[in-house]
Each structure stands twice: as C-alpha cells, then as structure tokens.
Amino acid sequence: MTIFVGGVVAVLLGLSRGGSFDSLARTRLRTGYLVIAGLVLQVSFAIFTPGWLTSASALAIVLVSNGLILAFIVLNRILPGMMVIGAGVLLNVAVIASNGAMPVSIDAIRVAGIGRVPDESSLKHEMLGPDSTLPWLGDVIPLPKLQEIVSVGDLVIVLGIGLLVYRRMNAEHEERAQISESPVGR
C-alpha cells in the first residue's frame, strides 16, 4: 500500500508541475521480465509453501528474487530514481541476509493496528528479537493510517519510485526547458 500511496503522490505532484501520463508512458524499461520473475518467485512461494521448503531454501528464494530485481535496476540505472530504488532493495537484502528473514517489531505491529504477527512458516518475515542483526533496518516503522509496517529500505524504495514517476511525467517539460535555456536553443 505504501508504494501505491507514494506513486499517487508522485503522480499528483507530476501533474501539478505540468507533467503528463503520455510522457510517463513513453518510459522505456529494459528487461521488465526480471522484475516480474522476481515478484512471481516471491509471491508464489508465499502463497504456496511446499513441505520441502527449509529456512535456508526460503532465504535463497528471497535473495534470488531480489537479485533479479536488482539486475533489472542496474540495467535501467540511467532512469531517474532507479539507483535510489536499488539502494532501498539493498538495505532490505542486507537485513534479510543477515537474519535469514526480515525482522518485524511486535511494538510496530501493535502501533500500526495489525492483528497478525509473522509465524514460523513465513517466507520473508520473523519476529524482531534481541539477537536480530541490523534491527533498525527491519520492519520497525509503523504506519497506523495504512495499517502497515515498513522498513527504512521500503521508504527508500518508495522515494525512488516517486522520483522515477515524477521525473518521467515531467521529462518532456524538462527537456523543453533545457533546450530553451541552451545557447543553441535561443
């Protein structure tokens, strides 16, 4: 939900500055299948958890899926916001890799008004505890209005997506301004 809200804010800001959906639609993303493959991999194992899935294989699935997403980001790094998104993904990967799953704060769950806690069969999440590594990078930021908990990495990803959407909506507007300001354009 946080990504959706961030995207809507970026669209509204883009429109308020004269941006257009046409400009956004002309954005060329290379190798989009990498993101789709990464997300399908995570979602399918979150929905269907086979009996053979150990904590080590679950971690491998999460890391491989994030690796696919990072490959997409690197291949599209020329686009605005992509490296910011990549930084957010890397922050999440760091805490997941060091703990075996994303630590989730029970206090953040309570503040956010979420009634469920991660169970042992969760593919990507575990309870934050005294032995958690990099606890400040876990899901520790409650968003009560959205009934959601996010990590610093999630917020960085949302910022990057917002930057990408805003800048691409205004790409033609910015290009016209640069041309009119250049000595050749005068």
C-alpha positions as CSV (number, residue, x, y, z in Angstrom):
1,M,0.0,0.0,0.0
2,T,2.9,2.3,0.8
3,I,4.2,2.0,-2.8
4,F,0.7,2.8,-4.1
5,V,0.4,5.9,-1.9
6,G,3.9,7.1,-2.9
7,G,3.0,6.6,-6.6
8,V,-0.2,8.5,-6.3
9,V,1.6,11.4,-4.5
10,A,4.3,11.4,-7.3
11,V,1.6,11.4,-10.0
12,L,-0.3,14.3,-8.3
13,L,3.0,16.3,-8.0
14,G,3.9,15.5,-11.6
15,L,0.5,16.7,-12.8
16,S,0.7,19.8,-10.7
17,R,4.0,20.7,-12.4
18,G,2.7,20.2,-15.9
19,G,3.7,16.6,-16.4
20,S,1.7,14.1,-18.4
21,F,0.8,10.4,-18.4
22,D,1.9,10.3,-22.0
23,S,5.4,11.2,-21.0
24,L,5.4,8.6,-18.3
25,A,4.1,6.0,-20.7
26,R,7.0,6.7,-23.1
27,T,9.4,5.5,-20.4
28,R,11.4,2.6,-21.8
29,L,12.2,-0.1,-19.2
30,R,14.6,-2.7,-20.3
31,T,14.2,-6.4,-19.2
32,G,11.0,-5.9,-17.3
33,Y,10.7,-9.7,-17.2
34,L,13.3,-9.7,-14.5
35,V,11.1,-7.8,-12.1
36,I,8.1,-9.9,-13.0
37,A,10.1,-13.1,-12.4
38,G,11.4,-11.9,-9.1
39,L,8.0,-10.9,-7.8
40,V,6.3,-14.1,-9.1
41,L,9.0,-16.2,-7.4
42,Q,8.4,-14.5,-4.0
43,V,4.6,-14.4,-4.3
44,S,4.2,-18.0,-5.4
45,F,6.3,-19.3,-2.5
46,A,4.4,-17.0,-0.1
47,I,1.1,-18.4,-1.3
48,F,2.2,-22.0,-1.7
49,T,4.7,-23.1,0.9
50,P,5.8,-26.7,0.0
51,G,6.8,-29.1,2.7
52,W,10.4,-29.3,1.5
53,L,11.0,-25.5,1.9
54,T,13.6,-25.1,4.7
55,S,14.6,-21.7,6.2
56,A,17.8,-21.9,4.1
57,S,15.9,-22.5,0.8
58,A,13.4,-19.8,1.7
59,L,16.2,-17.4,2.2
60,A,17.7,-18.4,-1.1
61,I,14.4,-17.8,-2.9
62,V,14.1,-14.3,-1.4
63,L,17.8,-13.5,-2.2
64,V,17.5,-14.8,-5.8
65,S,14.2,-12.9,-6.4
66,N,15.8,-9.7,-5.0
67,G,18.8,-10.4,-7.2
68,L,16.6,-10.5,-10.3
69,I,15.0,-7.2,-9.2
70,L,18.5,-5.6,-8.7
71,A,19.6,-6.8,-12.1
72,F,16.6,-5.0,-13.6
73,I,17.5,-1.9,-11.6
74,V,21.1,-1.9,-12.8
75,L,20.1,-2.4,-16.4
76,N,17.8,0.6,-16.1
77,R,20.1,2.7,-13.9
78,I,20.0,5.6,-16.4
79,L,16.4,6.3,-15.4
80,P,15.9,8.8,-12.6
81,G,15.2,7.2,-9.2
82,M,16.5,3.7,-10.2
83,M,19.6,3.9,-8.1
84,V,17.6,5.1,-5.2
85,I,15.3,2.1,-5.6
86,G,18.3,-0.1,-5.8
87,A,19.7,1.4,-2.5
88,G,16.4,0.5,-0.8
89,V,16.4,-3.0,-2.1
90,L,20.0,-3.4,-0.9
91,L,19.1,-2.2,2.6
92,N,16.3,-4.8,2.7
93,V,18.5,-7.5,1.3
94,A,21.2,-6.7,3.9
95,V,18.9,-7.1,6.9
96,I,17.2,-10.2,5.4
97,A,20.5,-11.9,4.5
98,S,22.0,-11.2,8.0
99,N,18.9,-12.5,9.8
100,G,17.5,-15.2,7.5
101,A,14.3,-13.2,7.1
102,M,13.0,-9.6,7.7
103,P,12.7,-8.9,11.4
104,V,9.3,-7.4,12.3
105,S,8.8,-5.4,15.5
106,I,6.0,-6.5,17.8
107,D,5.7,-2.9,19.0
108,A,5.3,-1.6,15.4
109,I,2.6,-4.3,14.8
110,R,0.7,-3.0,17.8
111,V,1.1,0.7,16.9
112,A,0.1,0.0,13.3
113,G,-3.1,-1.8,14.5
114,I,-2.2,-5.0,12.8
115,G,-3.7,-8.1,14.4
116,R,-1.4,-10.7,12.9
117,V,2.2,-11.5,13.6
118,P,4.6,-13.4,11.4
119,D,4.6,-17.1,12.0
120,E,7.4,-19.5,11.7
121,S,6.2,-20.6,8.2
122,S,6.5,-17.0,6.9
123,L,8.8,-16.9,3.8
124,K,10.2,-13.4,4.4
125,H,9.5,-12.4,8.0
126,E,10.4,-13.3,11.5
127,M,9.9,-11.6,14.9
128,L,12.4,-9.0,15.9
129,G,14.3,-10.1,18.9
130,P,17.5,-9.4,20.9
131,D,19.6,-11.5,18.5
132,S,18.3,-9.7,15.4
133,T,21.1,-8.2,13.3
134,L,20.7,-4.6,11.9
135,P,17.4,-4.3,13.8
136,W,16.9,-0.6,12.7
137,L,16.7,-1.9,9.1
138,G,13.9,-4.3,9.9
139,D,10.1,-3.7,9.6
140,V,10.1,-1.3,12.6
141,I,8.3,1.8,11.2
142,P,4.5,1.6,11.9
143,L,2.1,3.4,9.6
144,P,-1.2,3.3,11.5
145,K,-3.2,5.1,8.9
146,L,-2.3,2.4,6.4
147,Q,-2.2,-0.4,9.0
148,E,1.2,-1.3,7.7
149,I,4.8,-1.7,8.9
150,V,7.7,-0.7,6.7
151,S,11.5,-0.7,6.8
152,V,13.9,2.1,6.0
153,G,14.6,0.2,2.8
154,D,10.9,0.2,1.9
155,L,10.8,4.0,2.4
156,V,13.9,4.5,0.2
157,I,12.2,2.3,-2.5
158,V,9.1,4.4,-2.3
159,L,11.1,7.6,-2.6
160,G,12.9,6.2,-5.7
161,I,9.7,5.1,-7.3
162,G,8.2,8.5,-6.6
163,L,11.2,10.2,-8.1
164,L,11.0,8.0,-11.2
165,V,7.3,8.7,-11.7
166,Y,7.6,12.4,-11.1
167,R,10.7,12.9,-13.3
168,R,9.3,10.8,-16.2
169,M,6.0,12.6,-16.1
170,N,7.9,15.8,-16.5
171,A,10.6,14.6,-18.8
172,E,9.3,16.4,-21.9
173,H,8.7,19.6,-19.9
174,E,12.2,19.5,-18.5
175,E,13.7,18.7,-22.0
176,R,11.9,21.8,-23.5
177,A,13.2,24.0,-20.6
178,Q,16.8,22.7,-21.2
179,I,16.6,23.4,-24.9
180,S,15.2,26.9,-24.4
181,E,18.0,27.7,-21.9
182,S,20.8,26.4,-24.0
183,P,22.7,28.9,-26.3
184,V,21.8,26.8,-29.3
185,G,18.1,26.9,-28.4
186,R,18.0,30.7,-28.3
